[in-house]
Amino acid sequence: MVRFLSWNVKVINNHDRSVLLKNVLRDWNCDLVCLQQTKLEDVEASDICSIWENHQVGFAVVKAIADTVIGSAGGILVLWKKTTLHLVSLLVVNF
């Protein structure tokens, strides 16, 4: 069975929210995670390791198109355990 978490985090670089996220990922032992509205500009492997303490993690980022009036929606961050799931293909388009 695959454990899946989808969460509108609104801001992931807020200290309290990132601590809560780390605890949830550890306690729920998720295999696939989809985080919406992360508000992250750039994401690197070191950022992912600081969020999810599992080093066998794959990730993909879908950046939102910034709106100068209301601000950026923040994009989507998808994380998966490489020990459980294999990425076969990835297609990212603007939304």
Phi and psi restraints in degrees (range 20) as a CNS / XPLOR table:
assign (resid 1 and name C) (resid 2 and name N)
       (resid 2 and name CA) (resid 2 and name C) 1.0 -97.5 20.0 2
assign (resid 2 and name N) (resid 2 and name CA)
       (resid 2 and name C) (resid 3 and name N) 1.0 131.0 20.0 2
assign (resid 2 and name C) (resid 3 and name N)
       (resid 3 and name CA) (resid 3 and name C) 1.0 -95.1 20.0 2
assign (resid 3 and name N) (resid 3 and name CA)
       (resid 3 and name C) (resid 4 and name N) 1.0 124.3 20.0 2
assign (resid 3 and name C) (resid 4 and name N)
       (resid 4 and name CA) (resid 4 and name C) 1.0 -120.7 20.0 2
assign (resid 4 and name N) (resid 4 and name CA)
       (resid 4 and name C) (resid 5 and name N) 1.0 135.2 20.0 2
assign (resid 4 and name C) (resid 5 and name N)
       (resid 5 and name CA) (resid 5 and name C) 1.0 -126.8 20.0 2
assign (resid 5 and name N) (resid 5 and name CA)
       (resid 5 and name C) (resid 6 and name N) 1.0 128.4 20.0 2
assign (resid 5 and name C) (resid 6 and name N)
       (resid 6 and name CA) (resid 6 and name C) 1.0 -122.8 20.0 2
assign (resid 6 and name N) (resid 6 and name CA)
       (resid 6 and name C) (resid 7 and name N) 1.0 128.3 20.0 2
assign (resid 6 and name C) (resid 7 and name N)
       (resid 7 and name CA) (resid 7 and name C) 1.0 -146.8 20.0 2
assign (resid 7 and name N) (resid 7 and name CA)
       (resid 7 and name C) (resid 8 and name N) 1.0 130.0 20.0 2
assign (resid 7 and name C) (resid 8 and name N)
       (resid 8 and name CA) (resid 8 and name C) 1.0 -87.5 20.0 2
assign (resid 8 and name N) (resid 8 and name CA)
       (resid 8 and name C) (resid 9 and name N) 1.0 93.7 20.0 2
assign (resid 8 and name C) (resid 9 and name N)
       (resid 9 and name CA) (resid 9 and name C) 1.0 -79.7 20.0 2
assign (resid 9 and name N) (resid 9 and name CA)
       (resid 9 and name C) (resid 10 and name N) 1.0 -16.4 20.0 2
assign (resid 9 and name C) (resid 10 and name N)
       (resid 10 and name CA) (resid 10 and name C) 1.0 65.2 20.0 2
assign (resid 10 and name N) (resid 10 and name CA)
       (resid 10 and name C) (resid 11 and name N) 1.0 -47.7 20.0 2
assign (resid 10 and name C) (resid 11 and name N)
       (resid 11 and name CA) (resid 11 and name C) 1.0 -149.4 20.0 2
assign (resid 11 and name N) (resid 11 and name CA)
       (resid 11 and name C) (resid 12 and name N) 1.0 117.2 20.0 2
assign (resid 11 and name C) (resid 12 and name N)
       (resid 12 and name CA) (resid 12 and name C) 1.0 -90.9 20.0 2
assign (resid 12 and name N) (resid 12 and name CA)
       (resid 12 and name C) (resid 13 and name N) 1.0 -22.0 20.0 2
assign (resid 12 and name C) (resid 13 and name N)
       (resid 13 and name CA) (resid 13 and name C) 1.0 -87.9 20.0 2
assign (resid 13 and name N) (resid 13 and name CA)
       (resid 13 and name C) (resid 14 and name N) 1.0 11.1 20.0 2
assign (resid 13 and name C) (resid 14 and name N)
       (resid 14 and name CA) (resid 14 and name C) 1.0 -77.9 20.0 2
assign (resid 14 and name N) (resid 14 and name CA)
       (resid 14 and name C) (resid 15 and name N) 1.0 128.5 20.0 2
assign (resid 14 and name C) (resid 15 and name N)
       (resid 15 and name CA) (resid 15 and name C) 1.0 -56.2 20.0 2
assign (resid 15 and name N) (resid 15 and name CA)
       (resid 15 and name C) (resid 16 and name N) 1.0 -49.3 20.0 2
assign (resid 15 and name C) (resid 16 and name N)
       (resid 16 and name CA) (resid 16 and name C) 1.0 -62.4 20.0 2
assign (resid 16 and name N) (resid 16 and name CA)
       (resid 16 and name C) (resid 17 and name N) 1.0 -41.2 20.0 2
assign (resid 16 and name C) (resid 17 and name N)
       (resid 17 and name CA) (resid 17 and name C) 1.0 -68.9 20.0 2
assign (resid 17 and name N) (resid 17 and name CA)
       (resid 17 and name C) (resid 18 and name N) 1.0 -38.2 20.0 2
assign (resid 17 and name C) (resid 18 and name N)
       (resid 18 and name CA) (resid 18 and name C) 1.0 -68.6 20.0 2
assign (resid 18 and name N) (resid 18 and name CA)
       (resid 18 and name C) (resid 19 and name N) 1.0 -35.4 20.0 2
assign (resid 18 and name C) (resid 19 and name N)
       (resid 19 and name CA) (resid 19 and name C) 1.0 -65.2 20.0 2
assign (resid 19 and name N) (resid 19 and name CA)
       (resid 19 and name C) (resid 20 and name N) 1.0 -43.5 20.0 2
assign (resid 19 and name C) (resid 20 and name N)
       (resid 20 and name CA) (resid 20 and name C) 1.0 -60.9 20.0 2
assign (resid 20 and name N) (resid 20 and name CA)
       (resid 20 and name C) (resid 21 and name N) 1.0 -44.5 20.0 2
assign (resid 20 and name C) (resid 21 and name N)
       (resid 21 and name CA) (resid 21 and name C) 1.0 -61.8 20.0 2
assign (resid 21 and name N) (resid 21 and name CA)
       (resid 21 and name C) (resid 22 and name N) 1.0 -45.5 20.0 2
assign (resid 21 and name C) (resid 22 and name N)
       (resid 22 and name CA) (resid 22 and name C) 1.0 -58.3 20.0 2
assign (resid 22 and name N) (resid 22 and name CA)
       (resid 22 and name C) (resid 23 and name N) 1.0 -42.4 20.0 2
assign (resid 22 and name C) (resid 23 and name N)
       (resid 23 and name CA) (resid 23 and name C) 1.0 -65.4 20.0 2
assign (resid 23 and name N) (resid 23 and name CA)
       (resid 23 and name C) (resid 24 and name N) 1.0 -42.5 20.0 2
assign (resid 23 and name C) (resid 24 and name N)
       (resid 24 and name CA) (resid 24 and name C) 1.0 -63.5 20.0 2
assign (resid 24 and name N) (resid 24 and name CA)
       (resid 24 and name C) (resid 25 and name N) 1.0 -45.5 20.0 2
assign (resid 24 and name C) (resid 25 and name N)
       (resid 25 and name CA) (resid 25 and name C) 1.0 -62.4 20.0 2
assign (resid 25 and name N) (resid 25 and name CA)
       (resid 25 and name C) (resid 26 and name N) 1.0 -39.0 20.0 2
assign (resid 25 and name C) (resid 26 and name N)
       (resid 26 and name CA) (resid 26 and name C) 1.0 -68.8 20.0 2
assign (resid 26 and name N) (resid 26 and name CA)
       (resid 26 and name C) (resid 27 and name N) 1.0 -47.7 20.0 2
assign (resid 26 and name C) (resid 27 and name N)
       (resid 27 and name CA) (resid 27 and name C) 1.0 -72.8 20.0 2
assign (resid 27 and name N) (resid 27 and name CA)
       (resid 27 and name C) (resid 28 and name N) 1.0 -35.8 20.0 2
assign (resid 27 and name C) (resid 28 and name N)
       (resid 28 and name CA) (resid 28 and name C) 1.0 -87.0 20.0 2
assign (resid 28 and name N) (resid 28 and name CA)
       (resid 28 and name C) (resid 29 and name N) 1.0 -14.1 20.0 2
assign (resid 28 and name C) (resid 29 and name N)
       (resid 29 and name CA) (resid 29 and name C) 1.0 51.8 20.0 2
assign (resid 29 and name N) (resid 29 and name CA)
       (resid 29 and name C) (resid 30 and name N) 1.0 52.0 20.0 2
assign (resid 29 and name C) (resid 30 and name N)
       (resid 30 and name CA) (resid 30 and name C) 1.0 -72.0 20.0 2
assign (resid 30 and name N) (resid 30 and name CA)
       (resid 30 and name C) (resid 31 and name N) 1.0 151.3 20.0 2
assign (resid 30 and name C) (resid 31 and name N)
       (resid 31 and name CA) (resid 31 and name C) 1.0 -101.4 20.0 2
assign (resid 31 and name N) (resid 31 and name CA)
       (resid 31 and name C) (resid 32 and name N) 1.0 -30.9 20.0 2
assign (resid 31 and name C) (resid 32 and name N)
       (resid 32 and name CA) (resid 32 and name C) 1.0 -138.9 20.0 2
assign (resid 32 and name N) (resid 32 and name CA)
       (resid 32 and name C) (resid 33 and name N) 1.0 129.8 20.0 2
assign (resid 32 and name C) (resid 33 and name N)
       (resid 33 and name CA) (resid 33 and name C) 1.0 -131.8 20.0 2
assign (resid 33 and name N) (resid 33 and name CA)
       (resid 33 and name C) (resid 34 and name N) 1.0 133.2 20.0 2
assign (resid 33 and name C) (resid 34 and name N)
       (resid 34 and name CA) (resid 34 and name C) 1.0 -123.2 20.0 2
assign (resid 34 and name N) (resid 34 and name CA)
       (resid 34 and name C) (resid 35 and name N) 1.0 116.5 20.0 2
assign (resid 34 and name C) (resid 35 and name N)
       (resid 35 and name CA) (resid 35 and name C) 1.0 -112.3 20.0 2
assign (resid 35 and name N) (resid 35 and name CA)
       (resid 35 and name C) (resid 36 and name N) 1.0 122.5 20.0 2
assign (resid 35 and name C) (resid 36 and name N)
       (resid 36 and name CA) (resid 36 and name C) 1.0 -101.3 20.0 2
assign (resid 36 and name N) (resid 36 and name CA)
       (resid 36 and name C) (resid 37 and name N) 1.0 154.0 20.0 2
assign (resid 36 and name C) (resid 37 and name N)
       (resid 37 and name CA) (resid 37 and name C) 1.0 53.0 20.0 2
assign (resid 37 and name N) (resid 37 and name CA)
       (resid 37 and name C) (resid 38 and name N) 1.0 51.9 20.0 2
assign (resid 37 and name C) (resid 38 and name N)
       (resid 38 and name CA) (resid 38 and name C) 1.0 -72.1 20.0 2
assign (resid 38 and name N) (resid 38 and name CA)
       (resid 38 and name C) (resid 39 and name N) 1.0 -25.2 20.0 2
assign (resid 38 and name C) (resid 39 and name N)
       (resid 39 and name CA) (resid 39 and name C) 1.0 63.7 20.0 2
assign (resid 39 and name N) (resid 39 and name CA)
       (resid 39 and name C) (resid 40 and name N) 1.0 22.2 20.0 2
assign (resid 39 and name C) (resid 40 and name N)
       (resid 40 and name CA) (resid 40 and name C) 1.0 -89.4 20.0 2
assign (resid 40 and name N) (resid 40 and name CA)
       (resid 40 and name C) (resid 41 and name N) 1.0 133.6 20.0 2
assign (resid 40 and name C) (resid 41 and name N)
       (resid 41 and name CA) (resid 41 and name C) 1.0 -78.9 20.0 2
assign (resid 41 and name N) (resid 41 and name CA)
       (resid 41 and name C) (resid 42 and name N) 1.0 -52.1 20.0 2
assign (resid 41 and name C) (resid 42 and name N)
       (resid 42 and name CA) (resid 42 and name C) 1.0 -130.8 20.0 2
assign (resid 42 and name N) (resid 42 and name CA)
       (resid 42 and name C) (resid 43 and name N) 1.0 143.8 20.0 2
assign (resid 42 and name C) (resid 43 and name N)
       (resid 43 and name CA) (resid 43 and name C) 1.0 -127.1 20.0 2
assign (resid 43 and name N) (resid 43 and name CA)
       (resid 43 and name C) (resid 44 and name N) 1.0 129.9 20.0 2
assign (resid 43 and name C) (resid 44 and name N)
       (resid 44 and name CA) (resid 44 and name C) 1.0 -122.8 20.0 2
assign (resid 44 and name N) (resid 44 and name CA)
       (resid 44 and name C) (resid 45 and name N) 1.0 167.2 20.0 2
assign (resid 44 and name C) (resid 45 and name N)
       (resid 45 and name CA) (resid 45 and name C) 1.0 -56.8 20.0 2
assign (resid 45 and name N) (resid 45 and name CA)
       (resid 45 and name C) (resid 46 and name N) 1.0 -36.7 20.0 2
assign (resid 45 and name C) (resid 46 and name N)
       (resid 46 and name CA) (resid 46 and name C) 1.0 -65.2 20.0 2
assign (resid 46 and name N) (resid 46 and name CA)
       (resid 46 and name C) (resid 47 and name N) 1.0 -33.9 20.0 2
assign (resid 46 and name C) (resid 47 and name N)
       (resid 47 and name CA) (resid 47 and name C) 1.0 -64.7 20.0 2
assign (resid 47 and name N) (resid 47 and name CA)
       (resid 47 and name C) (resid 48 and name N) 1.0 -41.5 20.0 2
assign (resid 47 and name C) (resid 48 and name N)
       (resid 48 and name CA) (resid 48 and name C) 1.0 -65.2 20.0 2
assign (resid 48 and name N) (resid 48 and name CA)
       (resid 48 and name C) (resid 49 and name N) 1.0 -42.6 20.0 2
assign (resid 48 and name C) (resid 49 and name N)
       (resid 49 and name CA) (resid 49 and name C) 1.0 -64.4 20.0 2
assign (resid 49 and name N) (resid 49 and name CA)
       (resid 49 and name C) (resid 50 and name N) 1.0 -30.2 20.0 2
assign (resid 49 and name C) (resid 50 and name N)
       (resid 50 and name CA) (resid 50 and name C) 1.0 -75.7 20.0 2
assign (resid 50 and name N) (resid 50 and name CA)
       (resid 50 and name C) (resid 51 and name N) 1.0 -25.8 20.0 2
assign (resid 50 and name C) (resid 51 and name N)
       (resid 51 and name CA) (resid 51 and name C) 1.0 -82.7 20.0 2
assign (resid 51 and name N) (resid 51 and name CA)
       (resid 51 and name C) (resid 52 and name N) 1.0 -48.8 20.0 2
assign (resid 51 and name C) (resid 52 and name N)
       (resid 52 and name CA) (resid 52 and name C) 1.0 -119.9 20.0 2
assign (resid 52 and name N) (resid 52 and name CA)
       (resid 52 and name C) (resid 53 and name N) 1.0 114.6 20.0 2
assign (resid 52 and name C) (resid 53 and name N)
       (resid 53 and name CA) (resid 53 and name C) 1.0 -73.2 20.0 2
assign (resid 53 and name N) (resid 53 and name CA)
       (resid 53 and name C) (resid 54 and name N) 1.0 3.8 20.0 2
assign (resid 53 and name C) (resid 54 and name N)
       (resid 54 and name CA) (resid 54 and name C) 1.0 -85.7 20.0 2
assign (resid 54 and name N) (resid 54 and name CA)
       (resid 54 and name C) (resid 55 and name N) 1.0 124.6 20.0 2
assign (resid 54 and name C) (resid 55 and name N)
       (resid 55 and name CA) (resid 55 and name C) 1.0 -84.8 20.0 2
assign (resid 55 and name N) (resid 55 and name CA)
       (resid 55 and name C) (resid 56 and name N) 1.0 -8.2 20.0 2
assign (resid 55 and name C) (resid 56 and name N)
       (resid 56 and name CA) (resid 56 and name C) 1.0 -97.3 20.0 2
assign (resid 56 and name N) (resid 56 and name CA)
       (resid 56 and name C) (resid 57 and name N) 1.0 57.7 20.0 2
assign (resid 56 and name C) (resid 57 and name N)
       (resid 57 and name CA) (resid 57 and name C) 1.0 -118.0 20.0 2
assign (resid 57 and name N) (resid 57 and name CA)
       (resid 57 and name C) (resid 58 and name N) 1.0 132.1 20.0 2
assign (resid 57 and name C) (resid 58 and name N)
       (resid 58 and name CA) (resid 58 and name C) 1.0 -99.2 20.0 2
assign (resid 58 and name N) (resid 58 and name CA)
       (resid 58 and name C) (resid 59 and name N) 1.0 157.3 20.0 2
assign (resid 58 and name C) (resid 59 and name N)
       (resid 59 and name CA) (resid 59 and name C) 1.0 -153.0 20.0 2
assign (resid 59 and name N) (resid 59 and name CA)
       (resid 59 and name C) (resid 60 and name N) 1.0 155.3 20.0 2
assign (resid 59 and name C) (resid 60 and name N)
       (resid 60 and name CA) (resid 60 and name C) 1.0 -140.6 20.0 2
assign (resid 60 and name N) (resid 60 and name CA)
       (resid 60 and name C) (resid 61 and name N) 1.0 145.3 20.0 2
assign (resid 60 and name C) (resid 61 and name N)
       (resid 61 and name CA) (resid 61 and name C) 1.0 -121.2 20.0 2
assign (resid 61 and name N) (resid 61 and name CA)
       (resid 61 and name C) (resid 62 and name N) 1.0 131.7 20.0 2
assign (resid 61 and name C) (resid 62 and name N)
       (resid 62 and name CA) (resid 62 and name C) 1.0 -113.7 20.0 2
assign (resid 62 and name N) (resid 62 and name CA)
       (resid 62 and name C) (resid 63 and name N) 1.0 109.2 20.0 2
assign (resid 62 and name C) (resid 63 and name N)
       (resid 63 and name CA) (resid 63 and name C) 1.0 -81.4 20.0 2
assign (resid 63 and name N) (resid 63 and name CA)
       (resid 63 and name C) (resid 64 and name N) 1.0 139.5 20.0 2
assign (resid 63 and name C) (resid 64 and name N)
       (resid 64 and name CA) (resid 64 and name C) 1.0 -81.9 20.0 2
assign (resid 64 and name N) (resid 64 and name CA)
       (resid 64 and name C) (resid 65 and name N) 1.0 152.1 20.0 2
assign (resid 64 and name C) (resid 65 and name N)
       (resid 65 and name CA) (resid 65 and name C) 1.0 -76.7 20.0 2
assign (resid 65 and name N) (resid 65 and name CA)
       (resid 65 and name C) (resid 66 and name N) 1.0 123.6 20.0 2
assign (resid 65 and name C) (resid 66 and name N)
       (resid 66 and name CA) (resid 66 and name C) 1.0 -68.8 20.0 2
assign (resid 66 and name N) (resid 66 and name CA)
       (resid 66 and name C) (resid 67 and name N) 1.0 139.6 20.0 2
assign (resid 66 and name C) (resid 67 and name N)
       (resid 67 and name CA) (resid 67 and name C) 1.0 -111.4 20.0 2
assign (resid 67 and name N) (resid 67 and name CA)
       (resid 67 and name C) (resid 68 and name N) 1.0 116.7 20.0 2
assign (resid 67 and name C) (resid 68 and name N)
       (resid 68 and name CA) (resid 68 and name C) 1.0 -66.7 20.0 2
assign (resid 68 and name N) (resid 68 and name CA)
       (resid 68 and name C) (resid 69 and name N) 1.0 -19.9 20.0 2
assign (resid 68 and name C) (resid 69 and name N)
       (resid 69 and name CA) (resid 69 and name C) 1.0 -83.7 20.0 2
assign (resid 69 and name N) (resid 69 and name CA)
       (resid 69 and name C) (resid 70 and name N) 1.0 -49.4 20.0 2
assign (resid 69 and name C) (resid 70 and name N)
       (resid 70 and name CA) (resid 70 and name C) 1.0 -105.5 20.0 2
assign (resid 70 and name N) (resid 70 and name CA)
       (resid 70 and name C) (resid 71 and name N) 1.0 -3.1 20.0 2
assign (resid 70 and name C) (resid 71 and name N)
       (resid 71 and name CA) (resid 71 and name C) 1.0 89.0 20.0 2
assign (resid 71 and name N) (resid 71 and name CA)
       (resid 71 and name C) (resid 72 and name N) 1.0 174.1 20.0 2
assign (resid 71 and name C) (resid 72 and name N)
       (resid 72 and name CA) (resid 72 and name C) 1.0 -76.4 20.0 2
assign (resid 72 and name N) (resid 72 and name CA)
       (resid 72 and name C) (resid 73 and name N) 1.0 141.9 20.0 2
assign (resid 72 and name C) (resid 73 and name N)
       (resid 73 and name CA) (resid 73 and name C) 1.0 -72.7 20.0 2
assign (resid 73 and name N) (resid 73 and name CA)
       (resid 73 and name C) (resid 74 and name N) 1.0 -18.8 20.0 2
assign (resid 73 and name C) (resid 74 and name N)
       (resid 74 and name CA) (resid 74 and name C) 1.0 103.0 20.0 2
assign (resid 74 and name N) (resid 74 and name CA)
       (resid 74 and name C) (resid 75 and name N) 1.0 -18.8 20.0 2
assign (resid 74 and name C) (resid 75 and name N)
       (resid 75 and name CA) (resid 75 and name C) 1.0 82.7 20.0 2
assign (resid 75 and name N) (resid 75 and name CA)
       (resid 75 and name C) (resid 76 and name N) 1.0 -178.9 20.0 2
assign (resid 75 and name C) (resid 76 and name N)
       (resid 76 and name CA) (resid 76 and name C) 1.0 -127.1 20.0 2
assign (resid 76 and name N) (resid 76 and name CA)
       (resid 76 and name C) (resid 77 and name N) 1.0 137.5 20.0 2
assign (resid 76 and name C) (resid 77 and name N)
       (resid 77 and name CA) (resid 77 and name C) 1.0 -118.9 20.0 2
assign (resid 77 and name N) (resid 77 and name CA)
       (resid 77 and name C) (resid 78 and name N) 1.0 121.8 20.0 2
assign (resid 77 and name C) (resid 78 and name N)
       (resid 78 and name CA) (resid 78 and name C) 1.0 -111.5 20.0 2
assign (resid 78 and name N) (resid 78 and name CA)
       (resid 78 and name C) (resid 79 and name N) 1.0 127.8 20.0 2
assign (resid 78 and name C) (resid 79 and name N)
       (resid 79 and name CA) (resid 79 and name C) 1.0 -123.7 20.0 2
assign (resid 79 and name N) (resid 79 and name CA)
       (resid 79 and name C) (resid 80 and name N) 1.0 144.5 20.0 2
assign (resid 79 and name C) (resid 80 and name N)
       (resid 80 and name CA) (resid 80 and name C) 1.0 -147.4 20.0 2
assign (resid 80 and name N) (resid 80 and name CA)
       (resid 80 and name C) (resid 81 and name N) 1.0 151.2 20.0 2
assign (resid 80 and name C) (resid 81 and name N)
       (resid 81 and name CA) (resid 81 and name C) 1.0 -78.7 20.0 2
assign (resid 81 and name N) (resid 81 and name CA)
       (resid 81 and name C) (resid 82 and name N) 1.0 121.6 20.0 2
assign (resid 81 and name C) (resid 82 and name N)
       (resid 82 and name CA) (resid 82 and name C) 1.0 -67.2 20.0 2
assign (resid 82 and name N) (resid 82 and name CA)
       (resid 82 and name C) (resid 83 and name N) 1.0 -21.7 20.0 2
assign (resid 82 and name C) (resid 83 and name N)
       (resid 83 and name CA) (resid 83 and name C) 1.0 -76.4 20.0 2
assign (resid 83 and name N) (resid 83 and name CA)
       (resid 83 and name C) (resid 84 and name N) 1.0 -16.8 20.0 2
assign (resid 83 and name C) (resid 84 and name N)
       (resid 84 and name CA) (resid 84 and name C) 1.0 -109.7 20.0 2
assign (resid 84 and name N) (resid 84 and name CA)
       (resid 84 and name C) (resid 85 and name N) 1.0 -39.6 20.0 2
assign (resid 84 and name C) (resid 85 and name N)
       (resid 85 and name CA) (resid 85 and name C) 1.0 -124.4 20.0 2
assign (resid 85 and name N) (resid 85 and name CA)
       (resid 85 and name C) (resid 86 and name N) 1.0 147.5 20.0 2
assign (resid 85 and name C) (resid 86 and name N)
       (resid 86 and name CA) (resid 86 and name C) 1.0 -113.6 20.0 2
assign (resid 86 and name N) (resid 86 and name CA)
       (resid 86 and name C) (resid 87 and name N) 1.0 134.1 20.0 2
assign (resid 86 and name C) (resid 87 and name N)
       (resid 87 and name CA) (resid 87 and name C) 1.0 -83.6 20.0 2
assign (resid 87 and name N) (resid 87 and name CA)
       (resid 87 and name C) (resid 88 and name N) 1.0 118.7 20.0 2
assign (resid 87 and name C) (resid 88 and name N)
       (resid 88 and name CA) (resid 88 and name C) 1.0 -89.5 20.0 2
assign (resid 88 and name N) (resid 88 and name CA)
       (resid 88 and name C) (resid 89 and name N) 1.0 -45.7 20.0 2
assign (resid 88 and name C) (resid 89 and name N)
       (resid 89 and name CA) (resid 89 and name C) 1.0 -155.4 20.0 2
assign (resid 89 and name N) (resid 89 and name CA)
       (resid 89 and name C) (resid 90 and name N) 1.0 161.6 20.0 2
assign (resid 89 and name C) (resid 90 and name N)
       (resid 90 and name CA) (resid 90 and name C) 1.0 -140.8 20.0 2
assign (resid 90 and name N) (resid 90 and name CA)
       (resid 90 and name C) (resid 91 and name N) 1.0 128.7 20.0 2
assign (resid 90 and name C) (resid 91 and name N)
       (resid 91 and name CA) (resid 91 and name C) 1.0 -129.5 20.0 2
assign (resid 91 and name N) (resid 91 and name CA)
       (resid 91 and name C) (resid 92 and name N) 1.0 119.3 20.0 2
assign (resid 91 and name C) (resid 92 and name N)
       (resid 92 and name CA) (resid 92 and name C) 1.0 -116.3 20.0 2
assign (resid 92 and name N) (resid 92 and name CA)
       (resid 92 and name C) (resid 93 and name N) 1.0 125.3 20.0 2
assign (resid 92 and name C) (resid 93 and name N)
       (resid 93 and name CA) (resid 93 and name C) 1.0 -126.3 20.0 2
assign (resid 93 and name N) (resid 93 and name CA)
       (resid 93 and name C) (resid 94 and name N) 1.0 157.3 20.0 2
assign (resid 93 and name C) (resid 94 and name N)
       (resid 94 and name CA) (resid 94 and name C) 1.0 -68.7 20.0 2
assign (resid 94 and name N) (resid 94 and name CA)
       (resid 94 and name C) (resid 95 and name N) 1.0 145.0 20.0 2
